[in-house]
Amino acid sequence: MLTFLRGAVQPVTVSRARDIVQKRNSSIYSKPPKSKIGPGQSFFIMSVFAVALLAPAGWILHHIPEYRQKAKPPPS
């Protein structure tokens, strides 16, 4: 019974996988970019990315002493 179900499902999944691969390949270009990004734009983008990653971690590390001093709930 499982072989019957596997045979019935496989052609659908294979054709769907081919469609996905074709759509993905159609969005990939091998040509160089039409407009170049300057060093100022690159620096700005990398700075925003670094702040977005490091700011939450910095906030947590800065407030660790406050988290440790919070009152613990009384034992039941």
C-alpha positions as CSV (number, residue, x, y, z in Angstrom):
1,M,0.0,0.0,0.0
2,L,2.8,2.4,0.8
3,T,4.4,1.8,-2.6
4,F,1.1,2.7,-4.3
5,L,1.0,6.0,-2.3
6,R,4.6,6.7,-3.0
7,G,4.1,6.2,-6.7
8,A,1.1,8.4,-6.8
9,V,2.7,11.3,-4.9
10,Q,6.1,11.3,-6.5
11,P,5.3,12.7,-10.0
12,V,3.5,15.7,-8.4
13,T,6.4,16.5,-6.1
14,V,9.0,16.1,-8.8
15,S,7.1,18.4,-11.2
16,R,6.6,21.0,-8.4
17,A,10.3,20.8,-7.5
18,R,11.2,21.4,-11.1
19,D,8.9,24.5,-11.2
20,I,10.6,25.9,-8.1
21,V,14.1,25.4,-9.5
22,Q,13.1,27.0,-12.8
23,K,11.6,30.0,-11.0
24,R,14.7,30.4,-8.8
25,N,17.1,30.1,-11.8
26,S,15.1,32.7,-13.7
27,S,15.9,35.3,-11.0
28,I,19.7,34.6,-11.0
29,Y,21.7,36.9,-13.3
30,S,25.3,36.4,-14.2
31,K,25.9,39.8,-15.6
32,P,27.7,42.5,-13.7
33,P,25.5,45.1,-11.9
34,K,24.3,48.1,-13.9
35,S,25.2,50.6,-11.2
36,K,28.0,50.2,-8.8
37,I,27.6,50.8,-5.1
38,G,30.1,53.3,-3.7
39,P,32.2,53.0,-0.6
40,G,30.0,55.4,1.4
41,Q,26.9,53.4,0.7
42,S,28.7,50.1,1.5
43,F,29.9,51.6,4.8
44,F,26.4,52.8,5.7
45,I,24.8,49.5,4.9
46,M,27.3,47.5,6.9
47,S,27.0,49.9,9.8
48,V,23.2,49.6,9.9
49,F,23.6,45.8,9.7
50,A,26.1,45.7,12.6
51,V,24.0,47.9,14.8
52,A,20.9,45.8,14.1
53,L,22.8,42.7,15.2
54,L,24.8,44.1,18.1
55,A,22.3,46.5,19.7
56,P,20.0,43.9,21.3
57,A,23.0,41.9,22.6
58,G,24.5,45.1,24.0
59,W,21.3,46.1,25.7
60,I,21.0,42.7,27.4
61,L,24.7,42.7,28.5
62,H,24.3,46.2,29.9
63,H,21.3,45.3,32.0
64,I,22.5,42.0,33.4
65,P,23.1,43.5,36.9
66,E,19.5,44.7,37.0
67,Y,18.2,41.3,35.9
68,R,20.2,39.7,38.8
69,Q,18.9,42.1,41.4
70,K,15.2,41.4,40.7
71,A,13.4,39.8,43.6
72,K,13.0,36.1,43.2
73,P,9.4,34.6,43.7
74,P,9.0,33.1,47.2
75,P,9.0,29.3,47.4
76,S,5.6,27.7,47.5
